[in-house]
Amino acid sequence: MSLDYLDLRNEVSAQMLTEIVNDYRAWLSGQVDPRSSIIALNNEALAETREIVRAVRRQPLPLYLHSPETFELTAWRQIMAAALEKLTEGLGFTVIDRLPMDEFNDNDMKAVFWVVGQLIGRTVAQKWDGTMLYNVKDTGEAFGYGVRGSYTNVELVFHTDNAFGVAPPEYVGLLCKHPALSGGISRFCSLYSVHNIMLRNHPGLLKRLYAPMLYDRQAEHAPGTPKVALAPFFAFDGEKLSARANVQLVRKGHDVAGVNLEPELEDALAAVEAVGNRSELWLELPIERGQLQYLNNMELGHYRSHFEDHEDPAKKRHLFRTWHRDAGGRSYDG
């Protein structure tokens, strides 16, 4: 059959990481404390937060036109520099505790989140239509073609954001307006640790994960363009490992394209999914109201458990999300 797909194979190196990584990047849960990722907001940063709100109210602009250069952010720059260090030389995620949500309205806090987040990296579009600040909440839609898991309350297995994209974000940021009534717990795992176990226990299947496979593009593309993308799960540039980690979207991609998964790929996906779910690989940390969470989307897999929501619509689980990427353009495809 003739298959129409977006070919992303030329975007990555063809070489494979064939050595076990034993440094800080390949952590295991028994070796680290997730609380070490938490950064507290000091009084100076809270004072700067309030000044951002006052300045935005005095001089209204569309949210996306606000930038850190407009504000005096001495304390926030120190905090976000520490956060970036945790993303690149630590566990790969951090939680900043926390914005004074009950003191201000949602637009005030979104403005602060938007401004300080740019100290992590340039903000980029998260949808084909150019959406820059994304709402993560259950819309009541069923998880399926064209409906992202972030719009549902379903369990989201370990993945990286925008695994099917031309230019996935380097970092992902979240601001929690309200957590779920129950569930919705965040877990994180090092993709280097996943890769180490695959290399030790399933080297042949790991090799298949470096070969291309089809990903569902979740209808985030121009009209008339391919519904699926062809790309490898793992890539290695000689120094850093990266992953387009989302076994659900690979299975959906083949289904959308009408192409059967060959047995070796089925086995490879099952193996990497099982490895990622091993409890010694993941850390668990809830996100609470007012907290900011950032993660390294190239080197870290993240998971969200199924959740039950509040009956009161005003208290339903709701997070605001940003994507950060310094390479390419700011559009969805970069």
N, C-alpha and C positions, 0 to 999 in steps of 0.2 A: 504494500500500500504506500501511497505518497503521504508523507507526514510534514505538516507545516509547523515549524518550531523556531523559537528565538535561540540562536546558537551563541552560547557564552563561553565556549571552550577556549577561544583565543584570549580571554581575559585573565587566564591563570597559567602558571607554569605547569609543565607536565611531569616534573620530578616528584619523587615520593620521599617523605621523611622515613628513614629506615633505622634510626637509632632511638633508643629509649631516652626520654628527657627526664633528668633527675633534679632539675632546679626548682625554684619557687613557682614556676608556671604549672607544674604537675602536682598540685597539692591533693591530699586526701583528707577526708573530714576529720579523722582522728588526729591529724597533725596540726590543725588550726582551729581558732575560735572565731565563729562568725561575728561575734561582738567587736572584734578588732577592726571590722570594716566601718563601724559607726563613728561619725564625726559630729560632735555637739556644736550647736550654734552658740557662740559667746555673746556677751552683752553688746560688744562693738558691732558684730554682724547683725544682731537684731535691731540696733539703732539704724544701721544702714538700710535694713529692710524697710523700716518705717519711712525713711527718707525717700526711698524709691517710690513707695506708694504716694507720698505727698507730692513728689515731683511729677508723677504721671497724672495725678489728678489736676495739678496746676496747669500742665501743658499737654492736653490730650492729643494723642496720635493713634493711628492704627497700631495694634499690638506689635506687629512684625517690624515696625520702624524703630522700635526701642532697642538700643544697644548698650553694652556695658560702658563704652567710652563716655557716655553722657552723664554718668553718675560717679560719685566718690565711693569707691568700693574696696578700700584698703583691706578690711577684715575679710570680706567675701573673696577677694583674690587669693588670700592666704588659704582659706578653706577649700576653694576649688582647686588650687594647686595641690593641696594634700589629697583631695579626692582623685585627681588625675593620676597622682603617684600610686594610689591604691588600685586604680584601673589598669595601669601599665606595669607596675612592679610589685603588686600585691596579689590579693585574691581575685582581682578582676571585677569586683563590685564594691560599692560603698553606699551607705545610708547616711544622709545628713539630717540631723534631728534638732529642731523641726521648725517649720514656718508657723507663725501665730494665726492660724486659720480662723479662730473665733473672734479675732480682733478686727478682721477686715472682711470684705466680700470676695466672691470668687474671682472677679475680674482683677482685683488688686493682687491676689495671690498668684494668678496666672501671669500677671505682668512681672512679678518678682521672679517666678520660675523661668520665664522666657529670658529675662535679662541675665540672671546669674548663670543659667545653663550655657550661654554662649562662651563662658570662660572655660568650659570643657572642650568645645569645638564648635564649628559653624553649624547652625541649624539648617536642615534640608527638608524637602517635601516628603511626606509619608504616604501620599496617595497620588494617583495619576492626575487628579484634578488640582494638585498643588497644595493640598491641606498641609499646614505646617505644625499646628498644635492639634493633636489627635485625642479624641475622647475614648477611653477604654471603659466600656460599660456594657451590660447585657441589654440588648435591644429587644429580646424576645424572639429573634430570628433563629432558625435552625442552622447549625453549622453545616455548610455545604458549598457548592460551587458559587463563587462570587460573594460569600459571606465569611469574613475573617473570624477566626476563633476568638479574637478580642472583643467581638460584638456578642458573645454568648457567655454562658456560665460553665461550659464544658471543660473537662480536664485538658490541659495543653501539655503534651509530653515534651521532654527536653528538646529545645530548638534554638535557633538563632533567628532574629527578626529579618524579614525580607530575604529569606533564603533563595528565592527565585528571582531576585531583582538583578538589574544590570549593575547597580552600585549599592550594595547593602550598606547600612550605616556602620560606622566604626564604634559608636557608643549610643546607648539608649538611655533616656532619662524619664523618670516618672515622678509625678507629684500626686500624693494620695489625698483626695477630697474626703472620701469615706471608704473604709474597708468593708468587706462583706459581713453579713451577720455571722456566718461560719464558713470555713474553708477559704479558698482563694489564696492559699499559702504559696509563697515564692521559694523555689529551690534553685540552687546554682551548682554547676559541676564544671570542672576544668576539662576542656576538650583535649588538652595535652594528656591528662590522665586517662580519658577514654581512649585516646589514640595509643597510649602505652599498652593498655590491656588488649586492645585489638591486635597490636603488633606482636605481643607475646602469645596470645591464645588463638587468634584467627588471622594469621598473616595473609593467607590467600583471599579471604573475604575483604580484608582491609584494602588490598590491591584493587579489588573491584570498586571500592568506594572512591578511588582516585579516577575512575573512568566515568564518562558522562552518563547521566540518567535524566529522565523527564520530570520537571516540576510544574505543578499547577500554578499559574500566575494570578489566580484569584480575581480574575477580571480587572486587574490593575494595569491596563495598557490601552493604547490608542485603538479606536474602532477599526476592525478589519485586520488587526495584527495578530500574530499567533497567540493561542491561549495557553501554550506551554513553553517552557524554556529547557534547553539542554545544557547541563553543567555537571561537574563532579561534586561529590559530597565534601571531600577533603581536597585541599591544595596546599602546596609548600613552595615557598619562593627561595629556598636555600637558607633562610634565617627564621622565618616565622611560619607557623601553621595557621591556616584559616579554614573555616568550614561553612558550608551551606547546609546546616543541620536542621532537617525537618522531614522525618520519615513519612509523616502523614501527607505532606504535599507531594512527595515522590509517588506514593501510592495513588493519590488523587490525580497527579499529572498523567500517569500511564492510563488511568481510567478515562480521563477526559480525552486523551489522544486515541483511545481505543487500541492501545498496545499492551499486550500481556507482559507482566514482569517475568523475566527469565528466572529460572530457579536460583542461579547464583546471586542475582541481585536480591531476590526475596530473602535468601539466607543472610546476605550481608546486612540488609536493613534490620532483620530480626536480631542479628547479633549485636549491632551497634545500639539498638534500642534497649536490649537486655543489659548491656554493659552500662549504658547511661543511667539505668534505674537501680544499679547496685548501690546500696545505702552507704557504703564506705567512700563513694565518690561525691556525694552531694551534701551541701549545707543548706539548712532551712532557716529562713528569716522572714517573719511577717512584716508587711508594710502597714504602718499606722497613719492615722490622720495627720496631715501636715508634714510628713516625712518626704524627703527627696531620695530617690534611689537611682543610681547610675550603674551601668554595667558595660563591660567590654564585649561587644557583639561579635568580634572576630575570634576570640579565644575562650569564650564562656558559653555554655549552654544554660538556658533557664527554663523553668517549669512552673506551671500554675495549676494547683489542684482545683477540682470542681468546687463550686461554692453555692451556698444558699443565701439569698438576698433578703434584705428587710422588706416588709410589706409597705412601709412608708416610702413613697417615691423619692422624698427629699433625703432619705438616708441610704439609698441604694449604693452599692459599690460603684465608685466612680474615680478613675484616675486620669490625669492629663499626661500625655506622652510627647516627648520630643526625640527626634533622631539627629545625630551629629556626624558629620563627615566633612573632612577638609579637602578631599580629592574631588576633581570634577566640578560640575555645576551644581546649583542648588535645586534643580528640578528633580523629579522623582527618579528619572533614569540617569541623572548626573551628567 
